[in-house]
């Protein structure tokens, strides 16, 4: 059963229904679900779906020819294979689809280009001279991120400026991912997402008829299961020097977020080299560099500002629990690794993911106009602010702090300040007062609203005072079941 990706399907269907030729570029990291989404889009439409392989140019042309000739085009009557790519691509015009759009999907397009560097030029010439005004739709799909972004979509590439649509597919958000676990409680849906993220290939490994514990043991910790070797496979597919990347990813997974700390923890002595490795991981969608929500352009350009985080939940889980304990897993000590390493720390591990889910929840609220104002920017805030300190004369002091969620209106006159607590005890009144104390210097000129997100409810005093302090109270059940 196909789950989610409604925005992507809407995009492709809208392009399909437009007049004239459509040249679409779809790209995204491996396992994100590009191929399955395209197959879902093609259902009920006459089409050709060609998957490129890592092979020679001659074999690729032969395979493409076979794929096209199976469609009963006129050329089938007098040839068994096309002799050149220009003729092969032109055959899209011969597809016997009547008034319907002639749809051709080329999956893993970079493999075709690696075998023949002139492919983009051939397509560019054919598109400009013949295809652009015809009732055709050509989709070029690829997983090689560096090729798709730095070559195919680069200004120097012959196809630059020809695409009528460019779509970078990201991993699923929480609400779509949670549909893979229909039998799970709100808490287990969150924990599963914290472990697997929004990669459909990973989500499909989970069986929601099994407990969360059993799924972790069977589908991650047991040697031979698909996810057991997934991280190593992806790194070898995309990168060289995998031992160095392993040490850097592990350093980030264990909470080292600054460039210096990552370099020291990973034992890569040259900080400039560490920066290059991190940049490569960012291009693959494994790592991100995060800035405070109010950071300006200058701050984004400063290599010493911002923090590094793993964007891929499964990578974070693997390096937090499995990478260091790999020898135990190889020995088959699945129960021991789960009981003594995973289980005690899983709640804390998921707290970062809970923050991102709360962000997604607030985005959904804005779509439904359910917030007190429309924000222009939303994200985490990091910097110096007022924090509560009862030992000080005014009850506050200035210190480095973080805010889990901060929404800012376009005129910076309205703020929504949010704090997220994933714990088995209620959001305490003391924690609430800590939240109210932050950013007090801005409150003379701006109106503040608050949002508290809690797994286990709220102290009674918070509930009594919430409406008077413009405070929204959101439980885990409300968040998970909102959409």
Phi, psi and omega per residue, in radians:
X1 nan 2.298 3.139
X2 -1.452 2.308 -3.075
X3 -2.142 2.349 2.995
X4 1.307 -2.758 3.108
X5 1.074 0.560 -3.120
X6 -1.161 -0.653 3.121
X7 -1.096 -0.737 3.136
X8 -1.132 -0.772 3.138
X9 -1.114 -0.687 3.092
X10 -1.086 -0.728 3.132
X11 -1.044 -0.874 -3.099
X12 -1.174 -0.696 3.133
X13 -1.160 -0.659 3.091
X14 -1.111 -0.716 3.117
X15 -1.163 -0.672 3.133
X16 -1.079 -0.623 -3.076
X17 -1.504 -0.115 3.098
X18 -1.314 2.681 3.097
X19 -1.322 2.708 3.076
X20 1.417 3.121 -3.114
X21 -1.275 2.553 3.104
X22 -2.210 2.166 3.058
X23 -2.047 1.892 -3.017
X24 -1.960 2.350 3.029
X25 -1.911 2.116 3.088
X26 -2.057 2.229 3.108
X27 -2.558 2.882 -3.114
X28 2.913 2.883 -3.077
X29 -1.117 2.841 3.139
X30 -1.081 2.610 3.070
X31 1.319 0.001 -3.031
X32 -1.346 -0.223 3.039
X33 1.858 0.371 -3.122
X34 -1.097 -0.865 -3.063
X35 -1.099 -0.807 -3.125
X36 -1.141 -0.619 3.102
X37 -1.145 -0.729 3.106
X38 -1.138 -0.690 3.113
X39 -1.133 -0.667 3.090
X40 -1.135 -0.732 3.103
X41 -1.064 -0.648 -3.074
X42 -1.306 -0.275 -3.089
X43 -1.014 2.276 3.121
X44 1.418 0.049 3.130
X45 -2.094 2.365 3.017
X46 -1.122 2.332 -3.040
X47 -2.832 2.888 2.954
X48 -2.088 2.247 3.135
X49 -2.075 1.900 -3.121
X50 -1.965 2.186 3.105
X51 -1.809 1.999 3.125
X52 -1.237 2.685 3.083
X53 -2.223 2.864 3.072
X54 -1.379 1.626 -3.086
X55 -2.625 -3.088 3.140
X56 -1.283 2.834 -3.139
X57 -1.084 -0.694 -3.116
X58 -1.114 -0.750 3.139
X59 -1.203 -0.679 3.108
X60 -1.061 -0.759 3.127
X61 -1.127 -0.717 3.110
X62 -1.080 -0.787 -3.123
X63 -1.142 -0.713 3.108
X64 -1.124 -0.708 3.109
X65 -1.039 -0.817 3.129
X66 -1.020 -0.708 -3.121
X67 -1.121 -0.763 -3.135
X68 -1.256 -0.712 -3.082
X69 -1.202 -0.392 3.080
X70 -1.160 -0.284 -3.099
X71 -1.480 0.196 3.088
X72 1.099 0.630 3.045
X73 -1.300 2.723 -3.088
X74 -0.945 -0.599 -3.096
X75 -1.055 -0.360 -3.124
X76 -1.066 -0.447 -3.073
X77 -1.285 -0.307 -3.071
X78 -2.355 -0.022 3.041
X79 -2.396 2.752 3.062
X80 -1.874 -0.270 3.072
X81 -2.777 2.626 3.066
X82 -1.354 2.584 -3.084
X83 -1.625 -0.215 3.108
X84 -2.678 2.817 -3.047
X85 -1.235 -0.594 -3.133
X86 -1.061 -0.794 3.110
X87 -1.151 -0.672 -3.136
X88 -1.097 -0.823 3.138
X89 -1.180 -0.624 -3.136
X90 -1.117 -0.408 -3.096
X91 -1.132 -0.208 3.067
X92 -1.027 -0.507 3.139
X93 -1.233 -0.315 -3.111
X94 -1.600 -0.080 -3.107
X95 -1.022 2.264 -3.012
X96 -1.457 1.078 -3.053
X97 -1.823 0.222 3.090
X98 1.067 -2.270 -3.105
X99 -1.434 -0.159 -3.102
X100 -1.387 2.743 -3.098
X101 -1.126 2.431 3.080
X102 -1.466 1.857 -2.978
X103 -1.838 2.143 3.098
X104 -2.217 2.130 3.066
X105 -1.839 2.208 3.017
X106 -1.996 1.823 -3.109
X107 -1.543 2.571 -3.070
X108 0.924 0.852 -3.134
X109 -0.956 -0.594 3.114
X110 -0.982 -0.572 3.107
X111 -1.068 -0.698 3.128
X112 -1.123 -0.724 -3.118
X113 -1.238 -0.604 3.119
X114 -1.144 -0.560 3.123
X115 -1.356 -0.420 -3.126
X116 -2.617 1.826 -3.052
X117 -1.133 -0.303 -3.081
X118 -1.520 -0.048 -3.107
X119 -0.938 -0.871 3.137
X120 -1.016 -0.677 3.128
X121 -1.151 -0.720 3.126
X122 -1.088 -0.799 3.139
X123 -1.137 -0.709 -3.134
X124 -1.051 -0.812 -3.129
X125 -1.121 -0.753 -3.130
X126 -1.167 -0.680 3.134
X127 -1.129 -0.822 -3.108
X128 -1.131 -0.668 -3.007
X129 -1.539 -0.527 -2.990
X130 -2.348 -0.769 -2.899
X131 -1.453 -0.534 -2.967
X132 -1.052 -0.494 -3.117
X133 -1.773 0.083 -3.122
X134 -1.687 2.909 -3.118
X135 -1.467 1.151 -3.094
X136 -2.221 2.736 3.026
X137 -2.402 2.051 -3.130
X138 -2.001 2.138 3.135
X139 -1.961 2.125 3.086
X140 -1.833 2.046 -3.028
X141 -2.076 2.442 3.134
X142 -2.712 2.660 3.121
X143 -1.831 -0.288 -3.131
X144 -1.309 1.629 -2.980
X145 -1.026 -0.777 -3.090
X146 -1.117 -0.696 3.110
X147 -1.148 -0.815 -3.064
X148 -1.125 -0.723 -3.061
X149 -1.491 -0.727 -3.013
X150 -1.596 -0.319 -3.118
X151 -2.040 -1.111 -3.048
X152 -1.064 -0.716 -3.093
X153 -1.675 0.062 -3.122
X154 -1.358 2.727 -3.076
X155 -1.072 -0.523 -3.098
X156 -1.346 -0.264 -3.085
X157 -1.308 2.453 3.140
X158 -0.995 -0.517 -3.103
X159 -1.485 -0.014 -3.124
X160 -1.005 2.259 3.102
X161 1.471 -0.089 -3.128
X162 -1.539 -0.488 -3.066
X163 -1.082 2.383 3.056
X164 -1.645 -0.085 3.078
X165 -2.852 2.372 3.097
X166 -2.251 2.132 -3.064
X167 -2.252 2.063 3.041
X168 -1.679 1.975 -3.085
X169 -1.462 2.170 3.097
X170 -1.728 2.967 3.072
X171 -1.198 2.790 -3.113
X172 -1.126 2.627 2.971
X173 -1.356 3.084 -3.073
X174 -1.057 -0.762 -2.989
X175 -1.158 -0.609 3.040
X176 -1.297 -0.718 -3.125
X177 -1.082 -0.648 -3.104
X178 -1.108 -0.369 3.121
X179 -1.183 -0.270 3.079
X180 -1.336 -0.206 -3.097
X181 -2.166 1.062 -3.026
X182 -1.101 -0.424 -3.074
X183 -1.621 0.005 -3.040
X184 -1.567 2.696 3.010
X185 -1.228 2.925 3.115
X186 -1.016 -0.725 -3.125
X187 -1.138 -0.772 -3.118
X188 -1.229 -0.514 3.029
X189 -1.117 -0.750 3.117
X190 -1.122 -0.802 -3.123
X191 -1.122 -0.688 3.116
X192 -1.102 -0.731 3.108
X193 -1.165 -0.641 3.099
X194 -1.084 -0.554 -3.122
X195 -1.458 -0.783 -2.967
X196 -1.742 -0.407 -3.052
X197 1.231 -2.716 -3.069
X198 -1.909 0.515 3.108
X199 -1.555 1.983 -3.057
X200 -0.962 -0.660 -3.132
X201 -1.045 -0.634 3.112
X202 -1.330 -0.747 -3.106
X203 -1.067 -0.576 -3.135
X204 -1.185 -0.306 -3.132
X205 -1.332 -0.340 -3.084
X206 -1.401 2.452 3.047
X207 -2.008 1.869 -3.045
X208 -1.278 -0.025 2.986
X209 -1.438 -0.229 3.046
X210 -1.718 2.741 3.095
X211 -1.198 2.835 3.085
X212 -1.023 -0.774 3.131
X213 -1.033 -0.793 -3.108
X214 -1.151 -0.653 3.101
X215 -1.128 -0.752 3.117
X216 -1.062 -0.797 -3.108
X217 -1.155 -0.851 -3.051
X218 -1.278 -0.699 -2.913
X219 -1.864 0.016 3.042
X220 -2.291 -0.887 -2.971
X221 -1.460 -0.254 -3.084
X222 -1.563 2.158 3.137
X223 -1.019 2.332 3.126
X224 1.801 -0.354 3.095
X225 -1.287 2.819 -3.007
X226 -1.042 -0.779 -3.057
X227 -1.310 -0.273 -3.105
X228 -1.081 -0.650 -3.094
X229 -1.899 0.141 -3.022
X230 -1.102 -0.795 -3.078
X231 -1.109 -0.819 3.134
X232 -1.073 -0.729 3.137
X233 -1.058 -0.834 -3.094
X234 -1.133 -0.722 -3.136
X235 -1.123 -0.726 3.130
X236 -1.189 -0.537 3.115
X237 -1.201 -0.664 -2.953
X238 -1.810 -0.396 -2.938
X239 -2.369 2.711 2.911
X240 -1.724 3.108 3.110
X241 0.901 0.803 -3.086
X242 -1.046 -0.558 3.089
X243 -1.028 -0.696 3.125
X244 -1.187 -0.758 3.118
X245 -1.104 -0.647 3.079
X246 -1.003 -0.813 -3.093
X247 -1.184 -0.618 3.133
X248 -1.241 -0.782 3.127
X249 -1.100 -0.711 3.113
X250 -1.071 -0.739 3.140
X251 -1.042 -0.756 3.135
X252 -1.201 -0.713 -3.130
X253 -1.084 -0.521 -3.110
X254 -1.548 0.160 2.995
X255 1.799 0.088 3.070
X256 -1.454 2.002 -2.983
X257 -1.968 -0.284 -3.139
X258 -1.704 2.645 -3.065
X259 -0.988 -0.798 -3.139
X260 -1.072 -0.793 -3.112
X261 -1.132 -0.702 3.120
X262 -1.121 -0.749 -3.140
X263 -1.086 -0.754 -3.126
X264 -1.204 -0.788 -3.092
X265 -1.158 -0.636 -3.106
X266 -1.483 -0.090 3.134
X267 1.119 0.445 2.976
X268 -1.640 1.784 -2.938
X269 -1.182 -0.569 -3.095
X270 -1.494 1.927 -3.095
X271 -1.093 -0.622 3.140
X272 -1.112 -0.638 3.084
X273 -1.188 -0.714 3.096
X274 -1.013 -0.711 3.132
X275 -1.073 -0.691 3.124
X276 -1.159 -0.769 3.118
X277 -1.059 -0.743 3.128
X278 -1.129 -0.668 3.102
X279 -1.063 -0.731 3.111
X280 -1.111 -0.702 3.117
X281 -1.181 -0.570 3.079
X282 -1.164 -0.689 3.129
X283 -1.118 -0.503 3.130
X284 -1.487 -0.094 -3.140
X285 1.376 0.343 3.128
X286 -1.632 -0.609 -3.122
X287 -2.167 2.608 3.015
X288 -2.286 2.710 3.036
X289 -1.871 2.054 -3.022
X290 -1.869 2.406 3.099
X291 -2.066 2.784 3.042
X292 -1.028 2.537 -3.038
X293 -1.019 -0.446 -3.115
X294 -1.720 0.182 -3.113
X295 -1.171 2.505 3.131
X296 -1.670 -3.117 -3.119
X297 -1.061 -0.719 -3.118
X298 -1.061 -0.732 -3.141
X299 -1.162 -0.654 3.111
X300 -1.117 -0.485 -3.137
X301 -1.499 -0.112 -3.130
X302 -1.543 2.061 -3.068
X303 -1.163 -0.295 -3.122
X304 -1.590 -0.110 -3.128
X305 -1.768 2.877 -3.119
X306 1.424 2.894 3.115
X307 -2.220 2.679 3.130
X308 -1.737 2.367 3.107
X309 -2.429 2.660 3.033
X310 -1.373 2.189 3.095
X311 -1.515 -0.399 -3.120
X312 -1.554 1.925 -3.093
X313 -1.047 -0.694 -3.084
X314 -1.193 -0.688 3.041
X315 -1.021 -0.748 -3.132
X316 -1.095 -0.731 3.108
X317 -1.125 -0.803 -3.080
X318 -1.067 -0.783 -3.090
X319 -1.368 -0.408 3.096
X320 -1.340 -0.621 -3.000
X321 -2.090 -0.518 -2.961
X322 -1.837 -0.667 -3.026
X323 -1.056 -0.854 -3.121
X324 -1.213 -0.480 -3.071
X325 -1.867 0.467 -3.039
X326 -1.083 -0.646 -3.120
X327 -1.112 -0.619 3.099
X328 -1.167 -0.684 3.104
X329 -1.179 -0.673 3.095
X330 -1.088 -0.546 3.105
X331 -1.402 -0.078 3.105
X332 1.517 0.242 -3.123
X333 -1.449 1.036 -3.079
X334 -1.139 -0.817 -3.113
X335 -1.094 -0.711 -3.126
X336 -1.139 -0.787 3.135
X337 -1.098 -0.718 3.138
X338 -1.185 -0.865 -2.999
X339 -1.172 -0.690 -3.015
X340 -1.776 -0.290 -3.082
X341 -2.056 -0.869 -3.074
X342 -1.354 -0.962 -3.022
X343 -0.971 -0.812 -3.101
X344 -1.163 -0.411 -3.012
X345 -1.931 -0.032 -3.018
X346 -1.122 -0.687 3.128
X347 -1.062 -0.853 3.130
X348 -1.119 -0.700 3.118
X349 -1.010 -0.691 -3.054
X350 -1.375 -0.155 -3.063
X351 -1.105 -0.629 3.105
X352 -1.139 -0.728 3.116
X353 -1.142 -0.628 3.107
X354 -1.020 -0.679 3.087
X355 -1.056 -0.803 -3.112
X356 -1.154 -0.606 3.094
X357 -1.168 -0.665 3.084
X358 -1.117 -0.652 3.059
X359 -1.062 -0.785 3.138
X360 -1.122 -0.672 3.097
X361 -1.039 -0.771 3.141
X362 -1.170 -0.653 3.074
X363 -1.073 -0.716 3.105
X364 -1.149 -0.632 3.104
X365 -1.106 -0.712 3.132
X366 -1.099 -0.687 3.116
X367 -1.033 -0.536 -3.117
X368 -1.705 0.187 -3.119
X369 0.944 0.697 -3.092
X370 -1.741 0.092 3.105
X371 -1.719 2.788 -3.139
X372 -1.194 -0.308 3.064
X373 -2.732 2.903 3.080
X374 -1.594 2.186 3.139
X375 -1.567 2.675 3.054
X376 -1.756 -0.498 3.124
X377 -2.369 2.500 3.108
X378 -2.579 2.354 3.115
X379 3.041 -2.922 3.071
X380 -1.429 2.650 3.092
X381 -2.049 2.401 3.123
X382 -2.396 2.333 3.105
X383 2.771 -2.877 3.121
X384 -1.598 2.334 -3.131
X385 -2.668 3.056 3.047
X386 -1.301 2.328 3.054
X387 -2.224 2.622 -3.091
X388 -1.209 2.301 3.095
X389 -2.657 1.746 -3.037
X390 -1.173 -0.238 3.114
X391 -1.380 -0.233 -3.137
X392 -1.544 2.642 -3.090
X393 -0.956 -0.728 -3.129
X394 -1.644 0.063 3.107
X395 1.407 0.028 3.117
X396 -2.447 2.823 3.020
X397 -2.516 2.936 3.119
X398 -1.649 2.283 -3.126
X399 -2.723 2.813 3.013
X400 -1.172 2.349 -3.120
X401 -2.702 3.043 3.086
X402 -2.306 2.642 3.024
X403 -2.135 2.204 -3.024
X404 -1.064 -0.634 -3.081
X405 -2.621 2.260 3.088
X406 -2.415 2.121 3.062
X407 -1.839 2.375 -3.090
X408 -2.222 2.266 3.112
X409 -1.237 2.899 -3.076
X410 -1.054 -0.597 -3.137
X411 -1.655 0.100 3.140
X412 1.003 0.554 3.106
X413 -1.842 -0.135 3.121
X414 -2.375 2.399 -3.110
X415 -2.305 2.497 2.957
X416 -2.079 2.014 -3.075
X417 -1.861 2.133 -3.063
X418 -2.106 2.518 3.057
X419 -2.243 2.428 -3.041
X420 -2.040 2.270 3.133
X421 -2.252 1.934 3.048
X422 -1.835 1.650 -3.101
X423 -2.733 2.873 -3.039
X424 -1.464 -0.085 3.072
X425 -1.916 2.716 -3.092
X426 -1.118 2.782 3.012
X427 -1.069 2.067 -3.003
X428 -1.439 2.780 3.116
X429 -1.140 -0.617 3.094
X430 -1.089 -0.732 3.093
X431 -1.130 -0.606 3.097
X432 -1.123 -0.775 3.108
X433 -1.109 -0.638 3.064
X434 -1.045 -0.713 -3.136
X435 -1.143 -0.777 -3.113
X436 -1.132 -0.456 -3.065
X437 -1.335 -0.349 -3.025
X438 -1.291 2.578 3.084
X439 1.011 0.579 -3.087
X440 -1.119 -0.446 -3.127
X441 -1.156 -0.352 -3.124
X442 -1.573 -0.173 -2.944
X443 -1.350 -0.202 3.100
X444 -1.269 -0.522 -3.046
X445 -2.003 -0.020 -3.103
X446 -2.414 2.689 3.086
X447 -1.658 2.353 -3.091
X448 -1.958 2.384 2.971
X449 -2.078 2.794 -3.097
X450 -2.304 2.635 3.075
X451 -2.393 2.169 3.096
X452 -1.919 2.249 -3.125
X453 -2.024 2.116 -3.014
X454 -2.439 2.395 3.047
X455 -1.209 -0.644 -2.923
X456 -2.092 0.550 3.059
X457 1.418 -2.831 -2.975
X458 -2.429 2.621 3.026
X459 -0.998 2.531 -3.086
X460 -1.038 -0.587 -3.140
X461 -1.171 -0.587 3.080
X462 -1.139 -0.802 -3.124
X463 -1.039 -0.688 -3.117
X464 -1.199 -0.578 -3.037
X465 -1.751 -0.147 -2.969
X466 -0.991 -0.904 -3.056
X467 -1.121 -0.611 3.130
X468 -1.215 -0.379 3.136
X469 -1.860 0.333 3.136
X470 0.948 0.824 -3.047
X471 -1.997 2.186 3.016
X472 -1.561 2.398 3.094
X473 -1.973 2.118 -3.041
X474 -2.191 2.104 3.127
X475 -1.559 2.884 3.123
X476 -1.026 -0.748 3.134
X477 -1.055 -0.754 3.126
X478 -1.108 -0.725 -3.106
X479 -1.146 -0.874 -3.055
X480 -1.151 -0.645 -3.042
X481 -1.700 0.235 -3.031
X482 -1.191 -0.696 -3.045
X483 -1.756 nan nan
